[in-house]
Amino acid sequence: MTFGDTSGTQNRSIDSPAPCPSAPTKPPPEPPQPAPLPRWTIHKAAHRLIWVGEVEAADEAAAIAKAAEQLGLLPAKLIATRRG
């Protein structure tokens, strides 16, 4: 017999058994959780930077808008830097 010669082997297919209707089924997999939003440190621009808080937002503009709304400050005076 040479390599690749399959004349001496038997090709058998193994049938998987049919699922039993009374057998417990696996629960469907849980969908993946969305990635947590990054944290942003918010500073107020004055004669020096003044730390005013932290927010979670998708990007810098959203972080500034969220901080301005929560803190009642002008968005033009705020600076956001991403943490981590």
mmCIF file of the N, C-alpha and C atoms, coordinates in Angstrom:
data_MODEL
# 
_entry.id   MODEL 
# 
loop_
_atom_site.group_PDB 
_atom_site.id 
_atom_site.type_symbol 
_atom_site.label_atom_id 
_atom_site.label_alt_id 
_atom_site.label_comp_id 
_atom_site.label_asym_id 
_atom_site.label_entity_id 
_atom_site.label_seq_id 
_atom_site.pdbx_PDB_ins_code 
_atom_site.Cartn_x 
_atom_site.Cartn_y 
_atom_site.Cartn_z 
_atom_site.occupancy 
_atom_site.B_iso_or_equiv 
_atom_site.pdbx_formal_charge 
_atom_site.auth_seq_id 
_atom_site.auth_comp_id 
_atom_site.auth_asym_id 
_atom_site.auth_atom_id 
_atom_site.pdbx_PDB_model_num 
ATOM 1   N N  . MET A 1 1  ? 0.849   -1.168 0.000  1.00 0.00 ? 1  MET A N  1 
ATOM 2   C CA . MET A 1 1  ? 0.000   0.000  0.000  1.00 0.00 ? 1  MET A CA 1 
ATOM 3   C C  . MET A 1 1  ? 0.896   1.232  0.000  1.00 0.00 ? 1  MET A C  1 
ATOM 4   N N  . THR A 1 2  ? 0.584   2.212  -0.813 1.00 0.00 ? 2  THR A N  1 
ATOM 5   C CA . THR A 1 2  ? 1.362   3.439  -0.895 1.00 0.00 ? 2  THR A CA 1 
ATOM 6   C C  . THR A 1 2  ? 0.598   4.567  -0.209 1.00 0.00 ? 2  THR A C  1 
ATOM 7   N N  . PHE A 1 3  ? 1.318   5.646  0.033  1.00 0.00 ? 3  PHE A N  1 
ATOM 8   C CA . PHE A 1 3  ? 0.710   6.796  0.677  1.00 0.00 ? 3  PHE A CA 1 
ATOM 9   C C  . PHE A 1 3  ? -0.407  7.347  -0.207 1.00 0.00 ? 3  PHE A C  1 
ATOM 10  N N  . GLY A 1 4  ? -1.556  7.585  0.368  1.00 0.00 ? 4  GLY A N  1 
ATOM 11  C CA . GLY A 1 4  ? -2.678  8.117  -0.391 1.00 0.00 ? 4  GLY A CA 1 
ATOM 12  C C  . GLY A 1 4  ? -3.559  7.033  -1.001 1.00 0.00 ? 4  GLY A C  1 
ATOM 13  N N  . ASP A 1 5  ? -3.144  5.774  -0.918 1.00 0.00 ? 5  ASP A N  1 
ATOM 14  C CA . ASP A 1 5  ? -3.948  4.680  -1.460 1.00 0.00 ? 5  ASP A CA 1 
ATOM 15  C C  . ASP A 1 5  ? -4.987  4.293  -0.419 1.00 0.00 ? 5  ASP A C  1 
ATOM 16  N N  . THR A 1 6  ? -6.246  4.416  -0.756 1.00 0.00 ? 6  THR A N  1 
ATOM 17  C CA . THR A 1 6  ? -7.313  4.115  0.199  1.00 0.00 ? 6  THR A CA 1 
ATOM 18  C C  . THR A 1 6  ? -8.079  2.868  -0.192 1.00 0.00 ? 6  THR A C  1 
ATOM 19  N N  . SER A 1 7  ? -7.491  2.022  -1.015 1.00 0.00 ? 7  SER A N  1 
ATOM 20  C CA . SER A 1 7  ? -8.223  0.841  -1.476 1.00 0.00 ? 7  SER A CA 1 
ATOM 21  C C  . SER A 1 7  ? -8.439  -0.167 -0.346 1.00 0.00 ? 7  SER A C  1 
ATOM 22  N N  . GLY A 1 8  ? -7.556  -0.174 0.655  1.00 0.00 ? 8  GLY A N  1 
ATOM 23  C CA . GLY A 1 8  ? -7.700  -1.154 1.720  1.00 0.00 ? 8  GLY A CA 1 
ATOM 24  C C  . GLY A 1 8  ? -8.486  -0.649 2.908  1.00 0.00 ? 8  GLY A C  1 
ATOM 25  N N  . THR A 1 9  ? -8.961  0.583  2.877  1.00 0.00 ? 9  THR A N  1 
ATOM 26  C CA . THR A 1 9  ? -9.707  1.113  4.020  1.00 0.00 ? 9  THR A CA 1 
ATOM 27  C C  . THR A 1 9  ? -11.174 1.172  3.687  1.00 0.00 ? 9  THR A C  1 
ATOM 28  N N  . GLN A 1 10 ? -11.953 1.178  4.721  1.00 0.00 ? 10 GLN A N  1 
ATOM 29  C CA . GLN A 1 10 ? -13.393 1.278  4.545  1.00 0.00 ? 10 GLN A CA 1 
ATOM 30  C C  . GLN A 1 10 ? -13.833 2.689  4.947  1.00 0.00 ? 10 GLN A C  1 
ATOM 31  N N  . ASN A 1 11 ? -14.628 3.297  4.119  1.00 0.00 ? 11 ASN A N  1 
ATOM 32  C CA . ASN A 1 11 ? -15.174 4.612  4.443  1.00 0.00 ? 11 ASN A CA 1 
ATOM 33  C C  . ASN A 1 11 ? -16.531 4.416  5.094  1.00 0.00 ? 11 ASN A C  1 
ATOM 34  N N  . ARG A 1 12 ? -16.573 4.652  6.385  1.00 0.00 ? 12 ARG A N  1 
ATOM 35  C CA . ARG A 1 12 ? -17.823 4.524  7.119  1.00 0.00 ? 12 ARG A CA 1 
ATOM 36  C C  . ARG A 1 12 ? -18.202 5.895  7.664  1.00 0.00 ? 12 ARG A C  1 
ATOM 37  N N  . SER A 1 13 ? -19.424 6.231  7.543  1.00 0.00 ? 13 SER A N  1 
ATOM 38  C CA . SER A 1 13 ? -19.884 7.471  8.162  1.00 0.00 ? 13 SER A CA 1 
ATOM 39  C C  . SER A 1 13 ? -20.574 7.100  9.471  1.00 0.00 ? 13 SER A C  1 
ATOM 40  N N  . ILE A 1 14 ? -20.236 7.844  10.475 1.00 0.00 ? 14 ILE A N  1 
ATOM 41  C CA . ILE A 1 14 ? -20.825 7.597  11.782 1.00 0.00 ? 14 ILE A CA 1 
ATOM 42  C C  . ILE A 1 14 ? -21.965 8.588  11.936 1.00 0.00 ? 14 ILE A C  1 
ATOM 43  N N  . ASP A 1 15 ? -23.148 8.029  12.034 1.00 0.00 ? 15 ASP A N  1 
ATOM 44  C CA . ASP A 1 15 ? -24.318 8.883  12.207 1.00 0.00 ? 15 ASP A CA 1 
ATOM 45  C C  . ASP A 1 15 ? -24.446 9.279  13.669 1.00 0.00 ? 15 ASP A C  1 
ATOM 46  N N  . SER A 1 16 ? -24.685 10.545 13.895 1.00 0.00 ? 16 SER A N  1 
ATOM 47  C CA . SER A 1 16 ? -24.905 10.981 15.272 1.00 0.00 ? 16 SER A CA 1 
ATOM 48  C C  . SER A 1 16 ? -26.335 10.612 15.655 1.00 0.00 ? 16 SER A C  1 
ATOM 49  N N  . PRO A 1 17 ? -26.526 10.229 16.898 1.00 0.00 ? 17 PRO A N  1 
ATOM 50  C CA . PRO A 1 17 ? -27.872 9.833  17.308 1.00 0.00 ? 17 PRO A CA 1 
ATOM 51  C C  . PRO A 1 17 ? -28.811 11.033 17.279 1.00 0.00 ? 17 PRO A C  1 
ATOM 52  N N  . ALA A 1 18 ? -30.064 10.755 17.022 1.00 0.00 ? 18 ALA A N  1 
ATOM 53  C CA . ALA A 1 18 ? -31.067 11.813 17.001 1.00 0.00 ? 18 ALA A CA 1 
ATOM 54  C C  . ALA A 1 18 ? -31.260 12.334 18.422 1.00 0.00 ? 18 ALA A C  1 
ATOM 55  N N  . PRO A 1 19 ? -31.473 13.638 18.576 1.00 0.00 ? 19 PRO A N  1 
ATOM 56  C CA . PRO A 1 19 ? -31.664 14.176 19.918 1.00 0.00 ? 19 PRO A CA 1 
ATOM 57  C C  . PRO A 1 19 ? -32.955 13.664 20.533 1.00 0.00 ? 19 PRO A C  1 
ATOM 58  N N  . CYS A 1 20 ? -32.877 13.367 21.781 1.00 0.00 ? 20 CYS A N  1 
ATOM 59  C CA . CYS A 1 20 ? -34.025 12.851 22.517 1.00 0.00 ? 20 CYS A CA 1 
ATOM 60  C C  . CYS A 1 20 ? -34.933 14.030 22.864 1.00 0.00 ? 20 CYS A C  1 
ATOM 61  N N  . PRO A 1 21 ? -36.220 13.935 22.609 1.00 0.00 ? 21 PRO A N  1 
ATOM 62  C CA . PRO A 1 21 ? -37.099 15.071 22.883 1.00 0.00 ? 21 PRO A CA 1 
ATOM 63  C C  . PRO A 1 21 ? -37.205 15.389 24.374 1.00 0.00 ? 21 PRO A C  1 
ATOM 64  N N  . SER A 1 22 ? -36.955 14.418 25.247 1.00 0.00 ? 22 SER A N  1 
ATOM 65  C CA . SER A 1 22 ? -37.068 14.689 26.677 1.00 0.00 ? 22 SER A CA 1 
ATOM 66  C C  . SER A 1 22 ? -35.746 15.141 27.289 1.00 0.00 ? 22 SER A C  1 
ATOM 67  N N  . ALA A 1 23 ? -34.679 15.141 26.494 1.00 0.00 ? 23 ALA A N  1 
ATOM 68  C CA . ALA A 1 23 ? -33.380 15.558 27.010 1.00 0.00 ? 23 ALA A CA 1 
ATOM 69  C C  . ALA A 1 23 ? -33.364 17.071 27.205 1.00 0.00 ? 23 ALA A C  1 
ATOM 70  N N  . PRO A 1 24 ? -32.720 17.527 28.274 1.00 0.00 ? 24 PRO A N  1 
ATOM 71  C CA . PRO A 1 24 ? -32.664 18.980 28.481 1.00 0.00 ? 24 PRO A CA 1 
ATOM 72  C C  . PRO A 1 24 ? -31.824 19.639 27.385 1.00 0.00 ? 24 PRO A C  1 
ATOM 73  N N  . THR A 1 25 ? -32.257 20.795 26.980 1.00 0.00 ? 25 THR A N  1 
ATOM 74  C CA . THR A 1 25 ? -31.528 21.510 25.932 1.00 0.00 ? 25 THR A CA 1 
ATOM 75  C C  . THR A 1 25 ? -30.670 22.592 26.575 1.00 0.00 ? 25 THR A C  1 
ATOM 76  N N  . LYS A 1 26 ? -29.621 22.972 25.887 1.00 0.00 ? 26 LYS A N  1 
ATOM 77  C CA . LYS A 1 26 ? -28.757 24.028 26.381 1.00 0.00 ? 26 LYS A CA 1 
ATOM 78  C C  . LYS A 1 26 ? -29.476 25.363 26.249 1.00 0.00 ? 26 LYS A C  1 
ATOM 79  N N  . PRO A 1 27 ? -29.299 26.239 27.231 1.00 0.00 ? 27 PRO A N  1 
ATOM 80  C CA . PRO A 1 27 ? -29.882 27.569 27.054 1.00 0.00 ? 27 PRO A CA 1 
ATOM 81  C C  . PRO A 1 27 ? -29.108 28.318 25.970 1.00 0.00 ? 27 PRO A C  1 
ATOM 82  N N  . PRO A 1 28 ? -29.752 29.227 25.290 1.00 0.00 ? 28 PRO A N  1 
ATOM 83  C CA . PRO A 1 28 ? -29.036 29.976 24.248 1.00 0.00 ? 28 PRO A CA 1 
ATOM 84  C C  . PRO A 1 28 ? -27.926 30.809 24.889 1.00 0.00 ? 28 PRO A C  1 
ATOM 85  N N  . PRO A 1 29 ? -26.825 31.011 24.173 1.00 0.00 ? 29 PRO A N  1 
ATOM 86  C CA . PRO A 1 29 ? -25.734 31.798 24.746 1.00 0.00 ? 29 PRO A CA 1 
ATOM 87  C C  . PRO A 1 29 ? -26.167 33.245 24.952 1.00 0.00 ? 29 PRO A C  1 
ATOM 88  N N  . GLU A 1 30 ? -25.643 33.848 26.021 1.00 0.00 ? 30 GLU A N  1 
ATOM 89  C CA . GLU A 1 30 ? -25.981 35.238 26.299 1.00 0.00 ? 30 GLU A CA 1 
ATOM 90  C C  . GLU A 1 30 ? -25.259 36.144 25.314 1.00 0.00 ? 30 GLU A C  1 
ATOM 91  N N  . PRO A 1 31 ? -25.915 37.197 24.873 1.00 0.00 ? 31 PRO A N  1 
ATOM 92  C CA . PRO A 1 31 ? -25.238 38.117 23.955 1.00 0.00 ? 31 PRO A CA 1 
ATOM 93  C C  . PRO A 1 31 ? -24.094 38.811 24.689 1.00 0.00 ? 31 PRO A C  1 
ATOM 94  N N  . PRO A 1 32 ? -23.030 39.169 23.971 1.00 0.00 ? 32 PRO A N  1 
ATOM 95  C CA . PRO A 1 32 ? -21.900 39.827 24.626 1.00 0.00 ? 32 PRO A CA 1 
ATOM 96  C C  . PRO A 1 32 ? -22.309 41.198 25.168 1.00 0.00 ? 32 PRO A C  1 
ATOM 97  N N  . GLN A 1 33 ? -21.736 41.546 26.303 1.00 0.00 ? 33 GLN A N  1 
ATOM 98  C CA . GLN A 1 33 ? -22.027 42.842 26.915 1.00 0.00 ? 33 GLN A CA 1 
ATOM 99  C C  . GLN A 1 33 ? -21.279 43.943 26.162 1.00 0.00 ? 33 GLN A C  1 
ATOM 100 N N  . PRO A 1 34 ? -21.896 45.116 26.017 1.00 0.00 ? 34 PRO A N  1 
ATOM 101 C CA . PRO A 1 34 ? -21.184 46.202 25.339 1.00 0.00 ? 34 PRO A CA 1 
ATOM 102 C C  . PRO A 1 34 ? -19.998 46.657 26.184 1.00 0.00 ? 34 PRO A C  1 
ATOM 103 N N  . ALA A 1 35 ? -18.998 47.150 25.516 1.00 0.00 ? 35 ALA A N  1 
ATOM 104 C CA . ALA A 1 35 ? -17.803 47.632 26.218 1.00 0.00 ? 35 ALA A CA 1 
ATOM 105 C C  . ALA A 1 35 ? -18.182 48.840 27.076 1.00 0.00 ? 35 ALA A C  1 
ATOM 106 N N  . PRO A 1 36 ? -17.613 48.933 28.270 1.00 0.00 ? 36 PRO A N  1 
ATOM 107 C CA . PRO A 1 36 ? -17.938 50.085 29.115 1.00 0.00 ? 36 PRO A CA 1 
ATOM 108 C C  . PRO A 1 36 ? -17.407 51.386 28.493 1.00 0.00 ? 36 PRO A C  1 
ATOM 109 N N  . LEU A 1 37 ? -18.104 52.458 28.779 1.00 0.00 ? 37 LEU A N  1 
ATOM 110 C CA . LEU A 1 37 ? -17.688 53.752 28.251 1.00 0.00 ? 37 LEU A CA 1 
ATOM 111 C C  . LEU A 1 37 ? -16.416 54.210 28.957 1.00 0.00 ? 37 LEU A C  1 
ATOM 112 N N  . PRO A 1 38 ? -15.532 54.876 28.234 1.00 0.00 ? 38 PRO A N  1 
ATOM 113 C CA . PRO A 1 38 ? -14.312 55.384 28.876 1.00 0.00 ? 38 PRO A CA 1 
ATOM 114 C C  . PRO A 1 38 ? -14.643 56.527 29.831 1.00 0.00 ? 38 PRO A C  1 
ATOM 115 N N  . ARG A 1 39 ? -13.801 56.698 30.830 1.00 0.00 ? 39 ARG A N  1 
ATOM 116 C CA . ARG A 1 39 ? -13.964 57.770 31.811 1.00 0.00 ? 39 ARG A CA 1 
ATOM 117 C C  . ARG A 1 39 ? -13.145 58.987 31.370 1.00 0.00 ? 39 ARG A C  1 
ATOM 118 N N  . TRP A 1 40 ? -13.705 60.148 31.609 1.00 0.00 ? 40 TRP A N  1 
ATOM 119 C CA . TRP A 1 40 ? -13.058 61.408 31.232 1.00 0.00 ? 40 TRP A CA 1 
ATOM 120 C C  . TRP A 1 40 ? -12.963 62.297 32.462 1.00 0.00 ? 40 TRP A C  1 
ATOM 121 N N  . THR A 1 41 ? -11.803 62.901 32.674 1.00 0.00 ? 41 THR A N  1 
ATOM 122 C CA . THR A 1 41 ? -11.614 63.882 33.729 1.00 0.00 ? 41 THR A CA 1 
ATOM 123 C C  . THR A 1 41 ? -11.954 65.248 33.145 1.00 0.00 ? 41 THR A C  1 
ATOM 124 N N  . ILE A 1 42 ? -12.749 66.003 33.881 1.00 0.00 ? 42 ILE A N  1 
ATOM 125 C CA . ILE A 1 42 ? -13.197 67.312 33.400 1.00 0.00 ? 42 ILE A CA 1 
ATOM 126 C C  . ILE A 1 42 ? -12.517 68.397 34.232 1.00 0.00 ? 42 ILE A C  1 
ATOM 127 N N  . HIS A 1 43 ? -11.935 69.366 33.531 1.00 0.00 ? 43 HIS A N  1 
ATOM 128 C CA . HIS A 1 43 ? -11.302 70.523 34.164 1.00 0.00 ? 43 HIS A CA 1 
ATOM 129 C C  . HIS A 1 43 ? -11.969 71.788 33.629 1.00 0.00 ? 43 HIS A C  1 
ATOM 130 N N  . LYS A 1 44 ? -12.008 72.807 34.481 1.00 0.00 ? 44 LYS A N  1 
ATOM 131 C CA . LYS A 1 44 ? -12.485 74.111 34.050 1.00 0.00 ? 44 LYS A CA 1 
ATOM 132 C C  . LYS A 1 44 ? -11.267 74.977 33.763 1.00 0.00 ? 44 LYS A C  1 
ATOM 133 N N  . ALA A 1 45 ? -11.271 75.611 32.593 1.00 0.00 ? 45 ALA A N  1 
ATOM 134 C CA . ALA A 1 45 ? -10.169 76.489 32.219 1.00 0.00 ? 45 ALA A CA 1 
ATOM 135 C C  . ALA A 1 45 ? -10.379 77.847 32.880 1.00 0.00 ? 45 ALA A C  1 
ATOM 136 N N  . ALA A 1 46 ? -9.440  78.218 33.707 1.00 0.00 ? 46 ALA A N  1 
ATOM 137 C CA . ALA A 1 46 ? -9.447  79.529 34.369 1.00 0.00 ? 46 ALA A CA 1 
ATOM 138 C C  . ALA A 1 46 ? -8.003  80.032 34.328 1.00 0.00 ? 46 ALA A C  1 
ATOM 139 N N  . HIS A 1 47 ? -7.569  80.767 35.334 1.00 0.00 ? 47 HIS A N  1 
ATOM 140 C CA . HIS A 1 47 ? -6.167  81.178 35.366 1.00 0.00 ? 47 HIS A CA 1 
ATOM 141 C C  . HIS A 1 47 ? -5.264  79.955 35.543 1.00 0.00 ? 47 HIS A C  1 
ATOM 142 N N  . ARG A 1 48 ? -5.849  78.852 36.000 1.00 0.00 ? 48 ARG A N  1 
ATOM 143 C CA . ARG A 1 48 ? -5.197  77.539 36.040 1.00 0.00 ? 48 ARG A CA 1 
ATOM 144 C C  . ARG A 1 48 ? -6.297  76.505 35.852 1.00 0.00 ? 48 ARG A C  1 
ATOM 145 N N  . LEU A 1 49 ? -5.933  75.270 35.578 1.00 0.00 ? 49 LEU A N  1 
ATOM 146 C CA . LEU A 1 49 ? -6.958  74.230 35.413 1.00 0.00 ? 49 LEU A CA 1 
ATOM 147 C C  . LEU A 1 49 ? -7.544  73.874 36.770 1.00 0.00 ? 49 LEU A C  1 
ATOM 148 N N  . ILE A 1 50 ? -8.847  73.824 36.828 1.00 0.00 ? 50 ILE A N  1 
ATOM 149 C CA . ILE A 1 50 ? -9.542  73.463 38.062 1.00 0.00 ? 50 ILE A CA 1 
ATOM 150 C C  . ILE A 1 50 ? -10.294 72.168 37.803 1.00 0.00 ? 50 ILE A C  1 
ATOM 151 N N  . TRP A 1 51 ? -9.975  71.133 38.587 1.00 0.00 ? 51 TRP A N  1 
ATOM 152 C CA . TRP A 1 51 ? -10.653 69.839 38.440 1.00 0.00 ? 51 TRP A CA 1 
ATOM 153 C C  . TRP A 1 51 ? -12.081 69.999 38.930 1.00 0.00 ? 51 TRP A C  1 
ATOM 154 N N  . VAL A 1 52 ? -13.044 69.563 38.103 1.00 0.00 ? 52 VAL A N  1 
ATOM 155 C CA . VAL A 1 52 ? -14.445 69.679 38.499 1.00 0.00 ? 52 VAL A CA 1 
ATOM 156 C C  . VAL A 1 52 ? -15.153 68.337 38.588 1.00 0.00 ? 52 VAL A C  1 
ATOM 157 N N  . GLY A 1 53 ? -14.586 67.283 37.988 1.00 0.00 ? 53 GLY A N  1 
ATOM 158 C CA . GLY A 1 53 ? -15.241 65.981 38.113 1.00 0.00 ? 53 GLY A CA 1 
ATOM 159 C C  . GLY A 1 53 ? -14.831 65.016 37.025 1.00 0.00 ? 53 GLY A C  1 
ATOM 160 N N  . GLU A 1 54 ? -15.552 63.887 37.003 1.00 0.00 ? 54 GLU A N  1 
ATOM 161 C CA . GLU A 1 54 ? -15.327 62.843 36.008 1.00 0.00 ? 54 GLU A CA 1 
ATOM 162 C C  . GLU A 1 54 ? -16.671 62.381 35.464 1.00 0.00 ? 54 GLU A C  1 
ATOM 163 N N  . VAL A 1 55 ? -16.666 62.017 34.189 1.00 0.00 ? 55 VAL A N  1 
ATOM 164 C CA . VAL A 1 55 ? -17.879 61.494 33.549 1.00 0.00 ? 55 VAL A CA 1 
ATOM 165 C C  . VAL A 1 55 ? -17.508 60.302 32.679 1.00 0.00 ? 55 VAL A C  1 
ATOM 166 N N  . GLU A 1 56 ? -18.513 59.518 32.325 1.00 0.00 ? 56 GLU A N  1 
ATOM 167 C CA . GLU A 1 56 ? -18.343 58.422 31.370 1.00 0.00 ? 56 GLU A CA 1 
ATOM 168 C C  . GLU A 1 56 ? -19.035 58.838 30.085 1.00 0.00 ? 56 GLU A C  1 
ATOM 169 N N  . ALA A 1 57 ? -18.296 58.807 28.987 1.00 0.00 ? 57 ALA A N  1 
ATOM 170 C CA . ALA A 1 57 ? -18.856 59.195 27.695 1.00 0.00 ? 57 ALA A CA 1 
ATOM 171 C C  . ALA A 1 57 ? -18.058 58.531 26.579 1.00 0.00 ? 57 ALA A C  1 
ATOM 172 N N  . ALA A 1 58 ? -18.638 58.498 25.388 1.00 0.00 ? 58 ALA A N  1 
ATOM 173 C CA . ALA A 1 58 ? -18.017 57.826 24.256 1.00 0.00 ? 58 ALA A CA 1 
ATOM 174 C C  . ALA A 1 58 ? -16.824 58.608 23.700 1.00 0.00 ? 58 ALA A C  1 
ATOM 175 N N  . ASP A 1 59 ? -16.930 59.939 23.673 1.00 0.00 ? 59 ASP A N  1 
ATOM 176 C CA . ASP A 1 59 ? -15.832 60.749 23.129 1.00 0.00 ? 59 ASP A CA 1 
ATOM 177 C C  . ASP A 1 59 ? -15.711 62.064 23.905 1.00 0.00 ? 59 ASP A C  1 
ATOM 178 N N  . GLU A 1 60 ? -14.728 62.867 23.519 1.00 0.00 ? 60 GLU A N  1 
ATOM 179 C CA . GLU A 1 60 ? -14.438 64.101 24.243 1.00 0.00 ? 60 GLU A CA 1 
ATOM 180 C C  . GLU A 1 60 ? -15.603 65.085 24.198 1.00 0.00 ? 60 GLU A C  1 
ATOM 181 N N  . ALA A 1 61 ? -16.202 65.243 23.034 1.00 0.00 ? 61 ALA A N  1 
ATOM 182 C CA . ALA A 1 61 ? -17.312 66.193 22.902 1.00 0.00 ? 61 ALA A CA 1 
ATOM 183 C C  . ALA A 1 61 ? -18.509 65.774 23.758 1.00 0.00 ? 61 ALA A C  1 
ATOM 184 N N  . ALA A 1 62 ? -18.791 64.485 23.774 1.00 0.00 ? 62 ALA A N  1 
ATOM 185 C CA . ALA A 1 62 ? -19.897 63.987 24.598 1.00 0.00 ? 62 ALA A CA 1 
ATOM 186 C C  . ALA A 1 62 ? -19.592 64.164 26.079 1.00 0.00 ? 62 ALA A C  1 
ATOM 187 N N  . ALA A 1 63 ? -18.330 63.988 26.455 1.00 0.00 ? 63 ALA A N  1 
ATOM 188 C CA . ALA A 1 63 ? -17.933 64.160 27.856 1.00 0.00 ? 63 ALA A CA 1 
ATOM 189 C C  . ALA A 1 63 ? -18.115 65.614 28.293 1.00 0.00 ? 63 ALA A C  1 
ATOM 190 N N  . ILE A 1 64 ? -17.718 66.547 27.449 1.00 0.00 ? 64 ILE A N  1 
ATOM 191 C CA . ILE A 1 64 ? -17.868 67.969 27.777 1.00 0.00 ? 64 ILE A CA 1 
ATOM 192 C C  . ILE A 1 64 ? -19.342 68.346 27.866 1.00 0.00 ? 64 ILE A C  1 
ATOM 193 N N  . ALA A 1 65 ? -20.142 67.874 26.922 1.00 0.00 ? 65 ALA A N  1 
ATOM 194 C CA . ALA A 1 65 ? -21.570 68.181 26.939 1.00 0.00 ? 65 ALA A CA 1 
ATOM 195 C C  . ALA A 1 65 ? -22.242 67.603 28.186 1.00 0.00 ? 65 ALA A C  1 
ATOM 196 N N  . LYS A 1 66 ? -21.888 66.394 28.545 1.00 0.00 ? 66 LYS A N  1 
ATOM 197 C CA . LYS A 1 66 ? -22.482 65.746 29.719 1.00 0.00 ? 66 LYS A CA 1 
ATOM 198 C C  . LYS A 1 66 ? -22.080 66.476 31.000 1.00 0.00 ? 66 LYS A C  1 
ATOM 199 N N  . ALA A 1 67 ? -20.806 66.843 31.113 1.00 0.00 ? 67 ALA A N  1 
ATOM 200 C CA . ALA A 1 67 ? -20.340 67.561 32.295 1.00 0.00 ? 67 ALA A CA 1 
ATOM 201 C C  . ALA A 1 67 ? -20.988 68.938 32.393 1.00 0.00 ? 67 ALA A C  1 
ATOM 202 N N  . ALA A 1 68 ? -21.120 69.634 31.276 1.00 0.00 ? 68 ALA A N  1 
ATOM 203 C CA . ALA A 1 68 ? -21.737 70.962 31.283 1.00 0.00 ? 68 ALA A CA 1 
ATOM 204 C C  . ALA A 1 68 ? -23.187 70.875 31.744 1.00 0.00 ? 68 ALA A C  1 
ATOM 205 N N  . GLU A 1 69 ? -23.882 69.840 31.301 1.00 0.00 ? 69 GLU A N  1 
ATOM 206 C CA . GLU A 1 69 ? -25.276 69.658 31.697 1.00 0.00 ? 69 GLU A CA 1 
ATOM 207 C C  . GLU A 1 69 ? -25.379 69.320 33.186 1.00 0.00 ? 69 GLU A C  1 
ATOM 208 N N  . GLN A 1 70 ? -24.530 68.396 33.662 1.00 0.00 ? 70 GLN A N  1 
ATOM 209 C CA . GLN A 1 70 ? -24.595 67.956 35.056 1.00 0.00 ? 70 GLN A CA 1 
ATOM 210 C C  . GLN A 1 70 ? -24.140 69.040 36.027 1.00 0.00 ? 70 GLN A C  1 
ATOM 211 N N  . LEU A 1 71 ? -23.124 69.815 35.647 1.00 0.00 ? 71 LEU A N  1 
ATOM 212 C CA . LEU A 1 71 ? -22.529 70.777 36.574 1.00 0.00 ? 71 LEU A CA 1 
ATOM 213 C C  . LEU A 1 71 ? -23.032 72.203 36.369 1.00 0.00 ? 71 LEU A C  1 
ATOM 214 N N  . GLY A 1 72 ? -23.741 72.446 35.297 1.00 0.00 ? 72 GLY A N  1 
ATOM 215 C CA . GLY A 1 72 ? -24.260 73.783 35.030 1.00 0.00 ? 72 GLY A CA 1 
ATOM 216 C C  . GLY A 1 72 ? -23.176 74.781 34.646 1.00 0.00 ? 72 GLY A C  1 
ATOM 217 N N  . LEU A 1 73 ? -22.150 74.321 33.944 1.00 0.00 ? 73 LEU A N  1 
ATOM 218 C CA . LEU A 1 73 ? -21.056 75.189 33.508 1.00 0.00 ? 73 LEU A CA 1 
ATOM 219 C C  . LEU A 1 73 ? -21.108 75.372 31.999 1.00 0.00 ? 73 LEU A C  1 
ATOM 220 N N  . LEU A 1 74 ? -20.435 76.395 31.511 1.00 0.00 ? 74 LEU A N  1 
ATOM 221 C CA . LEU A 1 74 ? -20.368 76.631 30.066 1.00 0.00 ? 74 LEU A CA 1 
ATOM 222 C C  . LEU A 1 74 ? -19.446 75.598 29.414 1.00 0.00 ? 74 LEU A C  1 
ATOM 223 N N  . PRO A 1 75 ? -19.898 74.941 28.350 1.00 0.00 ? 75 PRO A N  1 
ATOM 224 C CA . PRO A 1 75 ? -19.048 73.941 27.680 1.00 0.00 ? 75 PRO A CA 1 
ATOM 225 C C  . PRO A 1 75 ? -17.768 74.527 27.117 1.00 0.00 ? 75 PRO A C  1 
ATOM 226 N N  . ALA A 1 76 ? -17.771 75.794 26.744 1.00 0.00 ? 76 ALA A N  1 
ATOM 227 C CA . ALA A 1 76 ? -16.574 76.430 26.163 1.00 0.00 ? 76 ALA A CA 1 
ATOM 228 C C  . ALA A 1 76 ? -15.453 76.544 27.184 1.00 0.00 ? 76 ALA A C  1 
ATOM 229 N N  . LYS A 1 77 ? -15.772 76.497 28.466 1.00 0.00 ? 77 LYS A N  1 
ATOM 230 C CA . LYS A 1 77 ? -14.762 76.637 29.520 1.00 0.00 ? 77 LYS A CA 1 
ATOM 231 C C  . LYS A 1 77 ? -14.260 75.297 30.034 1.00 0.00 ? 77 LYS A C  1 
ATOM 232 N N  . LEU A 1 78 ? -14.738 74.178 29.469 1.00 0.00 ? 78 LEU A N  1 
ATOM 233 C CA . LEU A 1 78 ? -14.386 72.865 29.989 1.00 0.00 ? 78 LEU A CA 1 
ATOM 234 C C  . LEU A 1 78 ? -13.378 72.154 29.087 1.00 0.00 ? 78 LEU A C  1 
ATOM 235 N N  . ILE A 1 79 ? -12.511 71.388 29.707 1.00 0.00 ? 79 ILE A N  1 
ATOM 236 C CA . ILE A 1 79 ? -11.520 70.572 29.004 1.00 0.00 ? 79 ILE A CA 1 
ATOM 237 C C  . ILE A 1 79 ? -11.675 69.133 29.503 1.00 0.00 ? 79 ILE A C  1 
ATOM 238 N N  . ALA A 1 80 ? -11.742 68.185 28.580 1.00 0.00 ? 80 ALA A N  1 
ATOM 239 C CA . ALA A 1 80 ? -11.883 66.772 28.945 1.00 0.00 ? 80 ALA A CA 1 
ATOM 240 C C  . ALA A 1 80 ? -10.600 66.028 28.556 1.00 0.00 ? 80 ALA A C  1 
ATOM 241 N N  . THR A 1 81 ? -10.087 65.212 29.467 1.00 0.00 ? 81 THR A N  1 
ATOM 242 C CA . THR A 1 81 ? -8.943  64.350 29.171 1.00 0.00 ? 81 THR A CA 1 
ATOM 243 C C  . THR A 1 81 ? -9.327  62.927 29.526 1.00 0.00 ? 81 THR A C  1 
ATOM 244 N N  . ARG A 1 82 ? -8.975  62.004 28.655 1.00 0.00 ? 82 ARG A N  1 
ATOM 245 C CA . ARG A 1 82 ? -9.333  60.604 28.865 1.00 0.00 ? 82 ARG A CA 1 
ATOM 246 C C  . ARG A 1 82 ? -8.432  59.984 29.924 1.00 0.00 ? 82 ARG A C  1 
ATOM 247 N N  . ARG A 1 83 ? -9.029  59.216 30.804 1.00 0.00 ? 83 ARG A N  1 
ATOM 248 C CA . ARG A 1 83 ? -8.279  58.546 31.855 1.00 0.00 ? 83 ARG A CA 1 
ATOM 249 C C  . ARG A 1 83 ? -7.864  57.169 31.363 1.00 0.00 ? 83 ARG A C  1 
ATOM 250 N N  . GLY A 1 84 ? -6.715  56.731 31.843 1.00 0.00 ? 84 GLY A N  1 
ATOM 251 C CA . GLY A 1 84 ? -6.262  55.377 31.614 1.00 0.00 ? 84 GLY A CA 1 
ATOM 252 C C  . GLY A 1 84 ? -5.701  55.159 30.292 1.00 0.00 ? 84 GLY A C  1 
# 
